[in-house]
Structure formats: C-alpha cells, structure tokens
Amino acid sequence: MIKSFNDKNFLLETETAQDLYHNHAAKMPIIDYHCHLIPQMVAENKRFESIAQIWLMGDHYKWRAMRSNGVDERFCTGKDTSDWEKFEKWAETVPYTFRNPLYHWTHLELKTAFGITETLNPENARAIFDKCNDMIKNDPKFTPRGLMEHYNVETVCTTDDPVDTLEWHDIVAADASCKTRMIPAWRPDAAMNIEAATWKGYIEKLEQVSGVEIKKFADMVDALQKRHDFFASKGCKLSDHGIEEFYDEPYTDAEIDAIMQKALSGKTPTVAEQRQFKHAFLKEMAIMDYNAGWTQQFHYGAIRNNNTKMFNQLGADTGFDSIGEFTTAKACSHFLDELNVQGKLTKTILYNLNPCANEVLATMLGNFQDGSCPGKIQWGSGWWFLDQKDGMEKQMNALSLLGLLSRFVGMLTDSRSFLSYPRHEYFRRTFCNLLGNDIEKGMVPFTGYEEKRVRQMVEDVSYNNAKNYFNF
C-alpha cells in the first residue's frame, strides 16, 4: 500500500515515532538561534505583495534548482520579470525536484502556512499563486511577525556585522506587541577577511562607529571590543564566524602588525600572512566571547563564489557556493586547545559542510568538554547542503555513536525566508523517526523510567537544550 505524501505522519514510519512527534516535539516552541533574516523587515513588519516575494526572493536553494532545470537567470534574479513569471518557473521546476529536500520543504511550507495540501505543478500553479496572494493581502499572519507567531518562534537570532547600528533590534525590543524576541548575533567576518578588496574601507567604517583610530592590530581589537560591548548591551549572547577552515599558523604580535600595515597601505598580504592574521583574529574574538559569557559558532568548509562571472553580476550568496575539501582536524584541535590552555574556551558550536568530517567533529567535542555545563562543545545540526533528511540523520547517528545526542541543541533555519520555519518540523520529524525506529526494534527501552527519559529527550532536543544552553 502506497503511503500518502505529506500527511500528518509524514516521515514518521512507526507508531512510536508518531507518538513522540505529535505529543512531544510538535508542541515545543522554536528557538532559531542562527538565521539571515533582515531585521528591518521585522521592525517594519513588512507587508509582502505576493508569495514570490516572500518565498523566492533571496532563496538561492531554489535558484540553483531552477538553473539546473534550464530556467533562464532572469526568472531567478532578474528585475524585468514579474512575480508571477518567477513563480511559474518555480512551479515548472518543482516536479523535477523529487528526492531533493526542496520538494519536501516546498510542500511543508505551502501546507503549514497556507493550508494548501495540493502538490505544486504547472497545472495548478496559477490557482495556488492567486490563492496565496489573496491570503497574503488580507491576513495579517503573512507578515514577518505574524509568521513567527504562527510558527511559535520564541526567539530568533539574526546575523549582524559589528558596524551595524542595531536600530531595528531596538524597535522590535521596544514593541510589546511583537511576540518573538529578536536578538543580534555578532558576525565579524568583514574585519577578518584581510585579503578582501573591501577590507580597508571596512576598517574605516569600524573607526567611525567605534571612535578608535586603527593603526595597528591592538587598535582594531580595541575597536571591536567596544562594538562587542555594544552588542552585549543589546542582548547579544553569541557570535558566528564563516571560515573556509581553521587556522593555527604561529605568529608574533610584530608580524600581525606588519601584516596590518601592509593591508592598510593597499597591498594584499600573502596567503601565509592571511592565515596568520586570521588565526590571531579568531583567537582575540574567542577571548572576547569567553569574557562576555557568549557562545561562539564556527561554520566552516564552504568554497564560496565559485562562478566569477555570476559573482560580478549578482554578488555573494546567490547560489554559486559548494562543499570544499580542507584538512582541518589538527588546526581545529590546536585552536580549541590553545584557548582551553589559557582558560578562555567558551561554549562552542562547530558546523562542518563536508560530511566526510562528521566523525571528526563528533569525536572532537569530547576532547574539550569540561563538566561546567552539559554539552559545552556542540556539533551543530546539518548545515546548508546537509540540512536535509539524509544529512541530518548522518549527523545525529554519528553524534549518537560518539557523543550524547540527548544534549544536542537541535535545529536552526540558517535561512533568509520567513517561510522556512517548517525546517524545524522537518528536523523534529526526522529525529523522532530515528528514535521511534530504534525503540520498535528493541534497541532503546520504552518502559518505566526509560520511557520518561525518551519523551523528555525529544522535548529537550527540540527546545529545552537550546533554551538552557544559550540562556536567552
């Protein structure tokens, strides 16, 4: 008998999995501790004009699929095509995404936000487009705040540059009608990427907002510390770093100052100098985070902006990145050990993009757990190309085998869309299915104390662990 697609027991293969999801995971609020939402949209509670704007704008996952399906770029990112034309091309692409997570995400989003249970295809695209647009126009739920409330989002952490004013966060924080707490997260990549053509101009901006004249590395650290303190005053409790790999090249203070002078004079440091600088930079940022009691996050392993032609045309984060191959185990270990020896290793979440590093990170965690809190060093949920059923299952299986899945802080959207919250549901269903299958095979006991522990574990990984870990 063929099982129905996307019904109430979607992805839940056993009665036990269904029980765990519906009675425990589904009821828990969402803490979305890493995303790329635009704070201004939340502050202004933007009214969208169509589903294409709320669903397709900025979604490089969908753009990649459309390009692969032979769709011209003008229907992805073009300014000369209408919302309907973009939606129509996406609807034509959807039936070609079988076995891609986009097919699941698309229909979970249509179902949970709009109540649409039909599968999207070219034949019904116009009817679905019009129905969604009518709901968006007339129902206040289809605003950033409305959608976050609809999906029971308790806390959301945006990704913010140290030079940001955080004015939009102030507006949201002062508005008692906003049910979701929006907190900034510190992302200082622009200050670290000394090889970038924009780095010198960025340092000038940092000087302006911090009031610190930057002539040497210590000046930059001082300027960033002032901004770090400012972020803390706005409720920030975690940082994030997007790096290709970890760096452990030895350096002296004099060498770092010389590298900075070289970059400030308009010259590009050598690759070896860049790596020294990034090592020194990340170490200083880690110490700041420790002193402030923040959590630090490291997303590593991406090769970004591979298509130079399209980068020049569209810029970054437009769908031309891929998984990289880097030998990072020793450098990661040395970096964490260096901080640990100095007593400056704060709570840390590590995210790998290449699945070949799964067991590397699963075993790295145990090296630096110190008993100060459960799961001090975390392995983040499947990220980017890995935040789909297979990637999440592999991450959870490796964490189960080599660490403590029970202490895992769970899922995040890492998204630019206010319709992406069903990714938390997708994760929770996948998690409950794994656990339910083990129980029904007799691999995990489900009576007495152990049954209570399993049920508590589901609620903890879905919500409680993140709540306690970040202390929002």
Contacts in CASP RR format, 6 or more apart in sequence:
PFRMAT RR
TARGET T0000
AUTHOR 0000-0000-0000
METHOD contacts of the structure
MODEL  1
MIKSFNDKNFLLETETAQDLYHNHAAKMPIIDYHCHLIPQMVAENKRFES
IAQIWLMGDHYKWRAMRSNGVDERFCTGKDTSDWEKFEKWAETVPYTFRN
PLYHWTHLELKTAFGITETLNPENARAIFDKCNDMIKNDPKFTPRGLMEH
YNVETVCTTDDPVDTLEWHDIVAADASCKTRMIPAWRPDAAMNIEAATWK
GYIEKLEQVSGVEIKKFADMVDALQKRHDFFASKGCKLSDHGIEEFYDEP
YTDAEIDAIMQKALSGKTPTVAEQRQFKHAFLKEMAIMDYNAGWTQQFHY
GAIRNNNTKMFNQLGADTGFDSIGEFTTAKACSHFLDELNVQGKLTKTIL
YNLNPCANEVLATMLGNFQDGSCPGKIQWGSGWWFLDQKDGMEKQMNALS
LLGLLSRFVGMLTDSRSFLSYPRHEYFRRTFCNLLGNDIEKGMVPFTGYE
EKRVRQMVEDVSYNNAKNYFNF
5 107 0 8 1.000
5 119 0 8 1.000
6 104 0 8 1.000
6 107 0 8 1.000
6 108 0 8 1.000
6 111 0 8 1.000
6 117 0 8 1.000
6 119 0 8 1.000
8 22 0 8 1.000
9 18 0 8 1.000
10 108 0 8 1.000
10 429 0 8 1.000
11 389 0 8 1.000
11 426 0 8 1.000
11 429 0 8 1.000
11 430 0 8 1.000
11 433 0 8 1.000
12 18 0 8 1.000
12 21 0 8 1.000
12 429 0 8 1.000
12 432 0 8 1.000
12 433 0 8 1.000
13 433 0 8 1.000
13 437 0 8 1.000
14 433 0 8 1.000
14 436 0 8 1.000
14 437 0 8 1.000
14 439 0 8 1.000
14 440 0 8 1.000
15 440 0 8 1.000
16 435 0 8 1.000
16 436 0 8 1.000
16 439 0 8 1.000
16 440 0 8 1.000
16 446 0 8 1.000
17 432 0 8 1.000
17 433 0 8 1.000
17 435 0 8 1.000
17 436 0 8 1.000
17 437 0 8 1.000
18 432 0 8 1.000
20 432 0 8 1.000
20 435 0 8 1.000
20 436 0 8 1.000
20 454 0 8 1.000
20 455 0 8 1.000
20 458 0 8 1.000
21 428 0 8 1.000
21 429 0 8 1.000
21 432 0 8 1.000
21 433 0 8 1.000
21 458 0 8 1.000
23 455 0 8 1.000
24 432 0 8 1.000
24 455 0 8 1.000
24 458 0 8 1.000
24 459 0 8 1.000
24 462 0 8 1.000
25 428 0 8 1.000
25 429 0 8 1.000
25 431 0 8 1.000
25 432 0 8 1.000
25 458 0 8 1.000
25 459 0 8 1.000
25 462 0 8 1.000
26 425 0 8 1.000
26 428 0 8 1.000
28 428 0 8 1.000
28 459 0 8 1.000
28 462 0 8 1.000
28 463 0 8 1.000
28 464 0 8 1.000
29 152 0 8 1.000
29 153 0 8 1.000
29 154 0 8 1.000
29 463 0 8 1.000
30 151 0 8 1.000
30 152 0 8 1.000
30 153 0 8 1.000
30 154 0 8 1.000
30 421 0 8 1.000
30 424 0 8 1.000
30 463 0 8 1.000
31 153 0 8 1.000
31 154 0 8 1.000
31 155 0 8 1.000
31 463 0 8 1.000
31 466 0 8 1.000
31 467 0 8 1.000
31 470 0 8 1.000
31 472 0 8 1.000
32 153 0 8 1.000
32 155 0 8 1.000
32 156 0 8 1.000
32 157 0 8 1.000
32 412 0 8 1.000
32 413 0 8 1.000
32 421 0 8 1.000
32 424 0 8 1.000
33 155 0 8 1.000
33 157 0 8 1.000
33 185 0 8 1.000
33 238 0 8 1.000
33 409 0 8 1.000
33 412 0 8 1.000
33 466 0 8 1.000
33 470 0 8 1.000
34 157 0 8 1.000
34 159 0 8 1.000
34 185 0 8 1.000
34 240 0 8 1.000
34 297 0 8 1.000
34 412 0 8 1.000
34 413 0 8 1.000
34 414 0 8 1.000
35 156 0 8 1.000
35 157 0 8 1.000
35 158 0 8 1.000
35 159 0 8 1.000
35 412 0 8 1.000
35 413 0 8 1.000
35 414 0 8 1.000
35 415 0 8 1.000
35 416 0 8 1.000
35 420 0 8 1.000
36 158 0 8 1.000
36 159 0 8 1.000
36 414 0 8 1.000
36 415 0 8 1.000
36 416 0 8 1.000
37 144 0 8 1.000
37 156 0 8 1.000
37 158 0 8 1.000
37 415 0 8 1.000
37 416 0 8 1.000
37 418 0 8 1.000
38 158 0 8 1.000
38 416 0 8 1.000
39 158 0 8 1.000
39 160 0 8 1.000
39 166 0 8 1.000
39 168 0 8 1.000
39 169 0 8 1.000
39 172 0 8 1.000
39 182 0 8 1.000
39 184 0 8 1.000
40 46 0 8 1.000
40 168 0 8 1.000
41 144 0 8 1.000
41 418 0 8 1.000
42 144 0 8 1.000
42 145 0 8 1.000
42 148 0 8 1.000
42 156 0 8 1.000
42 168 0 8 1.000
42 172 0 8 1.000
42 178 0 8 1.000
42 180 0 8 1.000
42 182 0 8 1.000
43 167 0 8 1.000
43 168 0 8 1.000
43 169 0 8 1.000
43 171 0 8 1.000
43 172 0 8 1.000
45 143 0 8 1.000
45 144 0 8 1.000
45 145 0 8 1.000
45 146 0 8 1.000
46 143 0 8 1.000
46 144 0 8 1.000
47 143 0 8 1.000
48 54 0 8 1.000
48 136 0 8 1.000
48 142 0 8 1.000
48 143 0 8 1.000
49 83 0 8 1.000
49 133 0 8 1.000
49 136 0 8 1.000
50 83 0 8 1.000
50 84 0 8 1.000
50 87 0 8 1.000
50 129 0 8 1.000
50 132 0 8 1.000
50 133 0 8 1.000
50 136 0 8 1.000
51 83 0 8 1.000
51 87 0 8 1.000
51 129 0 8 1.000
51 132 0 8 1.000
51 133 0 8 1.000
51 136 0 8 1.000
52 83 0 8 1.000
52 84 0 8 1.000
52 86 0 8 1.000
52 87 0 8 1.000
52 90 0 8 1.000
52 129 0 8 1.000
53 83 0 8 1.000
54 136 0 8 1.000
54 142 0 8 1.000
54 417 0 8 1.000
54 418 0 8 1.000
54 419 0 8 1.000
55 87 0 8 1.000
55 90 0 8 1.000
55 109 0 8 1.000
55 417 0 8 1.000
55 419 0 8 1.000
56 62 0 8 1.000
56 86 0 8 1.000
56 87 0 8 1.000
56 90 0 8 1.000
58 317 0 8 1.000
58 318 0 8 1.000
58 416 0 8 1.000
58 417 0 8 1.000
59 416 0 8 1.000
59 417 0 8 1.000
60 317 0 8 1.000
60 318 0 8 1.000
60 319 0 8 1.000
61 102 0 8 1.000
61 319 0 8 1.000
62 76 0 8 1.000
62 90 0 8 1.000
62 93 0 8 1.000
62 102 0 8 1.000
63 76 0 8 1.000
63 77 0 8 1.000
63 318 0 8 1.000
63 319 0 8 1.000
64 319 0 8 1.000
65 93 0 8 1.000
65 96 0 8 1.000
65 97 0 8 1.000
65 100 0 8 1.000
65 102 0 8 1.000
66 75 0 8 1.000
66 76 0 8 1.000
66 89 0 8 1.000
66 90 0 8 1.000
66 93 0 8 1.000
67 73 0 8 1.000
67 76 0 8 1.000
69 92 0 8 1.000
69 93 0 8 1.000
69 96 0 8 1.000
71 89 0 8 1.000
71 92 0 8 1.000
71 93 0 8 1.000
74 80 0 8 1.000
74 81 0 8 1.000
75 81 0 8 1.000
75 85 0 8 1.000
75 86 0 8 1.000
75 89 0 8 1.000
76 86 0 8 1.000
76 89 0 8 1.000
77 314 0 8 1.000
77 318 0 8 1.000
84 126 0 8 1.000
84 129 0 8 1.000
87 125 0 8 1.000
87 129 0 8 1.000
88 122 0 8 1.000
88 125 0 8 1.000
88 126 0 8 1.000
88 129 0 8 1.000
91 120 0 8 1.000
91 121 0 8 1.000
91 122 0 8 1.000
91 125 0 8 1.000
91 128 0 8 1.000
91 129 0 8 1.000
92 122 0 8 1.000
92 125 0 8 1.000
94 102 0 8 1.000
94 103 0 8 1.000
94 106 0 8 1.000
94 119 0 8 1.000
94 120 0 8 1.000
94 121 0 8 1.000
95 121 0 8 1.000
95 122 0 8 1.000
97 103 0 8 1.000
97 106 0 8 1.000
101 387 0 8 1.000
101 388 0 8 1.000
101 389 0 8 1.000
101 426 0 8 1.000
104 388 0 8 1.000
104 389 0 8 1.000
104 426 0 8 1.000
105 420 0 8 1.000
105 422 0 8 1.000
105 423 0 8 1.000
105 426 0 8 1.000
106 120 0 8 1.000
107 119 0 8 1.000
107 120 0 8 1.000
108 422 0 8 1.000
108 425 0 8 1.000
108 426 0 8 1.000
109 419 0 8 1.000
109 420 0 8 1.000
109 422 0 8 1.000
110 116 0 8 1.000
110 117 0 8 1.000
110 118 0 8 1.000
110 120 0 8 1.000
110 128 0 8 1.000
110 132 0 8 1.000
111 117 0 8 1.000
112 151 0 8 1.000
112 421 0 8 1.000
112 422 0 8 1.000
112 425 0 8 1.000
113 142 0 8 1.000
113 147 0 8 1.000
113 150 0 8 1.000
113 419 0 8 1.000
113 422 0 8 1.000
114 131 0 8 1.000
114 132 0 8 1.000
114 135 0 8 1.000
116 128 0 8 1.000
116 131 0 8 1.000
116 132 0 8 1.000
118 124 0 8 1.000
118 128 0 8 1.000
120 128 0 8 1.000
135 142 0 8 1.000
136 142 0 8 1.000
140 146 0 8 1.000
141 147 0 8 1.000
141 149 0 8 1.000
141 150 0 8 1.000
144 418 0 8 1.000
145 177 0 8 1.000
145 178 0 8 1.000
145 179 0 8 1.000
145 180 0 8 1.000
147 418 0 8 1.000
147 419 0 8 1.000
147 421 0 8 1.000
148 156 0 8 1.000
148 179 0 8 1.000
148 180 0 8 1.000
148 418 0 8 1.000
148 421 0 8 1.000
149 179 0 8 1.000
149 180 0 8 1.000
151 421 0 8 1.000
151 422 0 8 1.000
151 424 0 8 1.000
153 180 0 8 1.000
153 421 0 8 1.000
154 180 0 8 1.000
154 181 0 8 1.000
155 180 0 8 1.000
155 181 0 8 1.000
155 182 0 8 1.000
155 183 0 8 1.000
155 472 0 8 1.000
156 180 0 8 1.000
156 181 0 8 1.000
156 182 0 8 1.000
156 183 0 8 1.000
157 182 0 8 1.000
157 183 0 8 1.000
157 184 0 8 1.000
157 185 0 8 1.000
157 238 0 8 1.000
158 169 0 8 1.000
158 182 0 8 1.000
158 183 0 8 1.000
158 184 0 8 1.000
158 185 0 8 1.000
159 185 0 8 1.000
159 187 0 8 1.000
159 240 0 8 1.000
160 166 0 8 1.000
160 184 0 8 1.000
160 185 0 8 1.000
160 186 0 8 1.000
160 187 0 8 1.000
160 231 0 8 1.000
160 236 0 8 1.000
161 187 0 8 1.000
161 188 0 8 1.000
161 190 0 8 1.000
162 186 0 8 1.000
162 187 0 8 1.000
162 188 0 8 1.000
162 190 0 8 1.000
162 191 0 8 1.000
162 206 0 8 1.000
162 209 0 8 1.000
162 224 0 8 1.000
162 227 0 8 1.000
162 228 0 8 1.000
162 231 0 8 1.000
163 190 0 8 1.000
163 202 0 8 1.000
163 205 0 8 1.000
163 206 0 8 1.000
163 209 0 8 1.000
163 227 0 8 1.000
164 184 0 8 1.000
165 209 0 8 1.000
166 184 0 8 1.000
166 230 0 8 1.000
166 231 0 8 1.000
166 234 0 8 1.000
169 182 0 8 1.000
169 183 0 8 1.000
169 184 0 8 1.000
169 234 0 8 1.000
170 234 0 8 1.000
172 178 0 8 1.000
172 182 0 8 1.000
173 181 0 8 1.000
173 182 0 8 1.000
173 234 0 8 1.000
181 472 0 8 1.000
183 234 0 8 1.000
183 235 0 8 1.000
183 236 0 8 1.000
183 237 0 8 1.000
183 472 0 8 1.000
184 231 0 8 1.000
184 234 0 8 1.000
184 235 0 8 1.000
184 236 0 8 1.000
185 236 0 8 1.000
185 238 0 8 1.000
185 239 0 8 1.000
185 240 0 8 1.000
186 228 0 8 1.000
186 231 0 8 1.000
186 236 0 8 1.000
186 238 0 8 1.000
186 239 0 8 1.000
186 240 0 8 1.000
186 294 0 8 1.000
187 239 0 8 1.000
187 240 0 8 1.000
187 241 0 8 1.000
187 242 0 8 1.000
188 224 0 8 1.000
188 239 0 8 1.000
188 241 0 8 1.000
188 281 0 8 1.000
188 285 0 8 1.000
189 241 0 8 1.000
189 242 0 8 1.000
189 243 0 8 1.000
190 196 0 8 1.000
190 198 0 8 1.000
190 199 0 8 1.000
190 202 0 8 1.000
191 199 0 8 1.000
191 202 0 8 1.000
191 203 0 8 1.000
191 206 0 8 1.000
191 220 0 8 1.000
191 224 0 8 1.000
191 281 0 8 1.000
192 241 0 8 1.000
192 243 0 8 1.000
192 277 0 8 1.000
192 278 0 8 1.000
192 281 0 8 1.000
192 282 0 8 1.000
192 285 0 8 1.000
193 199 0 8 1.000
194 259 0 8 1.000
194 260 0 8 1.000
194 263 0 8 1.000
194 269 0 8 1.000
194 274 0 8 1.000
194 277 0 8 1.000
194 278 0 8 1.000
195 268 0 8 1.000
195 269 0 8 1.000
195 274 0 8 1.000
196 202 0 8 1.000
199 263 0 8 1.000
200 263 0 8 1.000
200 264 0 8 1.000
200 266 0 8 1.000
203 214 0 8 1.000
203 220 0 8 1.000
203 264 0 8 1.000
206 212 0 8 1.000
206 214 0 8 1.000
206 220 0 8 1.000
206 223 0 8 1.000
206 224 0 8 1.000
206 227 0 8 1.000
207 213 0 8 1.000
207 214 0 8 1.000
207 223 0 8 1.000
209 227 0 8 1.000
210 222 0 8 1.000
210 223 0 8 1.000
210 224 0 8 1.000
210 226 0 8 1.000
210 227 0 8 1.000
211 223 0 8 1.000
211 226 0 8 1.000
212 219 0 8 1.000
212 222 0 8 1.000
212 223 0 8 1.000
212 226 0 8 1.000
213 219 0 8 1.000
214 220 0 8 1.000
214 223 0 8 1.000
214 264 0 8 1.000
215 264 0 8 1.000
216 257 0 8 1.000
216 260 0 8 1.000
216 261 0 8 1.000
217 253 0 8 1.000
217 256 0 8 1.000
217 257 0 8 1.000
217 260 0 8 1.000
217 280 0 8 1.000
218 253 0 8 1.000
220 260 0 8 1.000
221 284 0 8 1.000
224 284 0 8 1.000
224 285 0 8 1.000
224 288 0 8 1.000
225 288 0 8 1.000
228 288 0 8 1.000
228 292 0 8 1.000
232 292 0 8 1.000
232 294 0 8 1.000
236 294 0 8 1.000
237 293 0 8 1.000
237 294 0 8 1.000
237 295 0 8 1.000
237 470 0 8 1.000
237 471 0 8 1.000
237 472 0 8 1.000
238 289 0 8 1.000
238 294 0 8 1.000
238 295 0 8 1.000
238 296 0 8 1.000
238 297 0 8 1.000
238 470 0 8 1.000
239 285 0 8 1.000
239 289 0 8 1.000
239 294 0 8 1.000
239 295 0 8 1.000
239 296 0 8 1.000
239 297 0 8 1.000
240 296 0 8 1.000
240 297 0 8 1.000
240 298 0 8 1.000
240 299 0 8 1.000
241 282 0 8 1.000
241 285 0 8 1.000
241 296 0 8 1.000
241 297 0 8 1.000
241 298 0 8 1.000
241 299 0 8 1.000
242 298 0 8 1.000
242 299 0 8 1.000
242 300 0 8 1.000
242 302 0 8 1.000
243 278 0 8 1.000
243 282 0 8 1.000
243 298 0 8 1.000
243 299 0 8 1.000
243 300 0 8 1.000
243 301 0 8 1.000
244 300 0 8 1.000
244 301 0 8 1.000
244 302 0 8 1.000
244 303 0 8 1.000
244 324 0 8 1.000
244 326 0 8 1.000
245 300 0 8 1.000
245 301 0 8 1.000
245 326 0 8 1.000
245 327 0 8 1.000
245 328 0 8 1.000
245 331 0 8 1.000
246 298 0 8 1.000
246 300 0 8 1.000
246 328 0 8 1.000
246 331 0 8 1.000
246 332 0 8 1.000
246 334 0 8 1.000
246 335 0 8 1.000
247 275 0 8 1.000
247 276 0 8 1.000
247 278 0 8 1.000
247 279 0 8 1.000
247 282 0 8 1.000
247 331 0 8 1.000
247 335 0 8 1.000
248 279 0 8 1.000
248 330 0 8 1.000
248 331 0 8 1.000
248 334 0 8 1.000
248 335 0 8 1.000
248 338 0 8 1.000
249 272 0 8 1.000
249 275 0 8 1.000
249 276 0 8 1.000
249 279 0 8 1.000
250 276 0 8 1.000
251 276 0 8 1.000
251 277 0 8 1.000
251 279 0 8 1.000
251 280 0 8 1.000
255 273 0 8 1.000
255 276 0 8 1.000
256 276 0 8 1.000
256 277 0 8 1.000
256 280 0 8 1.000
259 269 0 8 1.000
259 273 0 8 1.000
259 274 0 8 1.000
259 276 0 8 1.000
259 277 0 8 1.000
260 277 0 8 1.000
262 269 0 8 1.000
262 273 0 8 1.000
263 269 0 8 1.000
269 277 0 8 1.000
279 335 0 8 1.000
282 335 0 8 1.000
283 335 0 8 1.000
283 338 0 8 1.000
283 339 0 8 1.000
285 296 0 8 1.000
286 296 0 8 1.000
286 339 0 8 1.000
286 344 0 8 1.000
286 345 0 8 1.000
286 346 0 8 1.000
287 339 0 8 1.000
287 342 0 8 1.000
287 344 0 8 1.000
288 294 0 8 1.000
289 295 0 8 1.000
289 296 0 8 1.000
289 346 0 8 1.000
290 339 0 8 1.000
290 343 0 8 1.000
290 344 0 8 1.000
290 345 0 8 1.000
290 346 0 8 1.000
291 344 0 8 1.000
293 346 0 8 1.000
293 347 0 8 1.000
294 346 0 8 1.000
294 347 0 8 1.000
295 346 0 8 1.000
295 347 0 8 1.000
295 348 0 8 1.000
295 349 0 8 1.000
295 469 0 8 1.000
295 470 0 8 1.000
296 346 0 8 1.000
296 347 0 8 1.000
296 348 0 8 1.000
296 349 0 8 1.000
297 348 0 8 1.000
297 349 0 8 1.000
297 350 0 8 1.000
297 351 0 8 1.000
298 348 0 8 1.000
298 349 0 8 1.000
298 350 0 8 1.000
298 351 0 8 1.000
299 351 0 8 1.000
299 353 0 8 1.000
299 383 0 8 1.000
300 326 0 8 1.000
300 328 0 8 1.000
300 350 0 8 1.000
300 351 0 8 1.000
300 352 0 8 1.000
300 353 0 8 1.000
301 323 0 8 1.000
301 324 0 8 1.000
301 326 0 8 1.000
301 328 0 8 1.000
301 352 0 8 1.000
301 353 0 8 1.000
301 354 0 8 1.000
302 321 0 8 1.000
302 322 0 8 1.000
302 323 0 8 1.000
302 324 0 8 1.000
302 353 0 8 1.000
302 384 0 8 1.000
303 321 0 8 1.000
303 322 0 8 1.000
303 323 0 8 1.000
303 324 0 8 1.000
304 316 0 8 1.000
304 320 0 8 1.000
304 321 0 8 1.000
305 311 0 8 1.000
305 315 0 8 1.000
305 316 0 8 1.000
305 320 0 8 1.000
305 321 0 8 1.000
306 320 0 8 1.000
306 321 0 8 1.000
306 322 0 8 1.000
307 320 0 8 1.000
310 318 0 8 1.000
310 320 0 8 1.000
311 318 0 8 1.000
311 320 0 8 1.000
322 385 0 8 1.000
323 353 0 8 1.000
323 354 0 8 1.000
323 385 0 8 1.000
324 353 0 8 1.000
324 354 0 8 1.000
325 354 0 8 1.000
325 356 0 8 1.000
326 354 0 8 1.000
328 357 0 8 1.000
328 360 0 8 1.000
329 357 0 8 1.000
329 360 0 8 1.000
329 364 0 8 1.000
332 350 0 8 1.000
332 360 0 8 1.000
332 364 0 8 1.000
333 364 0 8 1.000
333 367 0 8 1.000
336 345 0 8 1.000
336 348 0 8 1.000
336 364 0 8 1.000
336 367 0 8 1.000
336 368 0 8 1.000
336 377 0 8 1.000
337 367 0 8 1.000
337 368 0 8 1.000
339 345 0 8 1.000
339 346 0 8 1.000
340 368 0 8 1.000
340 370 0 8 1.000
345 368 0 8 1.000
347 373 0 8 1.000
347 376 0 8 1.000
347 377 0 8 1.000
347 378 0 8 1.000
347 469 0 8 1.000
348 368 0 8 1.000
348 376 0 8 1.000
348 377 0 8 1.000
348 378 0 8 1.000
349 378 0 8 1.000
349 379 0 8 1.000
349 380 0 8 1.000
349 409 0 8 1.000
350 361 0 8 1.000
350 364 0 8 1.000
350 365 0 8 1.000
350 377 0 8 1.000
350 378 0 8 1.000
350 379 0 8 1.000
350 380 0 8 1.000
351 379 0 8 1.000
351 380 0 8 1.000
351 381 0 8 1.000
351 382 0 8 1.000
351 383 0 8 1.000
352 358 0 8 1.000
352 360 0 8 1.000
352 361 0 8 1.000
352 383 0 8 1.000
353 383 0 8 1.000
353 384 0 8 1.000
353 385 0 8 1.000
353 386 0 8 1.000
355 386 0 8 1.000
355 391 0 8 1.000
355 394 0 8 1.000
358 394 0 8 1.000
358 395 0 8 1.000
358 398 0 8 1.000
359 398 0 8 1.000
359 402 0 8 1.000
361 379 0 8 1.000
362 379 0 8 1.000
362 398 0 8 1.000
362 399 0 8 1.000
362 401 0 8 1.000
362 402 0 8 1.000
362 403 0 8 1.000
363 402 0 8 1.000
364 377 0 8 1.000
364 379 0 8 1.000
365 375 0 8 1.000
365 377 0 8 1.000
365 378 0 8 1.000
365 379 0 8 1.000
365 403 0 8 1.000
366 377 0 8 1.000
366 403 0 8 1.000
367 377 0 8 1.000
368 376 0 8 1.000
368 377 0 8 1.000
369 375 0 8 1.000
369 376 0 8 1.000
369 377 0 8 1.000
370 376 0 8 1.000
373 469 0 8 1.000
374 404 0 8 1.000
374 407 0 8 1.000
374 465 0 8 1.000
374 468 0 8 1.000
374 469 0 8 1.000
375 404 0 8 1.000
375 407 0 8 1.000
375 469 0 8 1.000
378 408 0 8 1.000
378 409 0 8 1.000
378 469 0 8 1.000
379 395 0 8 1.000
379 399 0 8 1.000
379 408 0 8 1.000
380 395 0 8 1.000
380 408 0 8 1.000
380 409 0 8 1.000
380 410 0 8 1.000
381 387 0 8 1.000
381 392 0 8 1.000
381 395 0 8 1.000
381 408 0 8 1.000
381 410 0 8 1.000
381 411 0 8 1.000
381 412 0 8 1.000
381 427 0 8 1.000
382 391 0 8 1.000
382 392 0 8 1.000
382 395 0 8 1.000
383 414 0 8 1.000
384 414 0 8 1.000
386 392 0 8 1.000
386 394 0 8 1.000
386 395 0 8 1.000
387 414 0 8 1.000
387 423 0 8 1.000
387 427 0 8 1.000
389 426 0 8 1.000
389 430 0 8 1.000
392 427 0 8 1.000
392 430 0 8 1.000
392 431 0 8 1.000
393 430 0 8 1.000
393 434 0 8 1.000
396 405 0 8 1.000
396 408 0 8 1.000
396 430 0 8 1.000
396 431 0 8 1.000
396 434 0 8 1.000
397 434 0 8 1.000
399 405 0 8 1.000
399 408 0 8 1.000
405 457 0 8 1.000
405 461 0 8 1.000
406 457 0 8 1.000
406 460 0 8 1.000
406 461 0 8 1.000
407 460 0 8 1.000
407 465 0 8 1.000
408 461 0 8 1.000
408 465 0 8 1.000
409 461 0 8 1.000
409 465 0 8 1.000
409 466 0 8 1.000
409 469 0 8 1.000
409 470 0 8 1.000
410 427 0 8 1.000
410 461 0 8 1.000
410 462 0 8 1.000
410 465 0 8 1.000
410 466 0 8 1.000
411 423 0 8 1.000
411 424 0 8 1.000
411 427 0 8 1.000
411 428 0 8 1.000
413 420 0 8 1.000
413 421 0 8 1.000
413 423 0 8 1.000
413 424 0 8 1.000
415 423 0 8 1.000
424 462 0 8 1.000
428 462 0 8 1.000
431 458 0 8 1.000
431 461 0 8 1.000
431 462 0 8 1.000
432 458 0 8 1.000
435 444 0 8 1.000
435 454 0 8 1.000
435 457 0 8 1.000
435 458 0 8 1.000
436 444 0 8 1.000
438 444 0 8 1.000
439 445 0 8 1.000
439 446 0 8 1.000
439 454 0 8 1.000
444 450 0 8 1.000
444 454 0 8 1.000
445 451 0 8 1.000
446 454 0 8 1.000
END
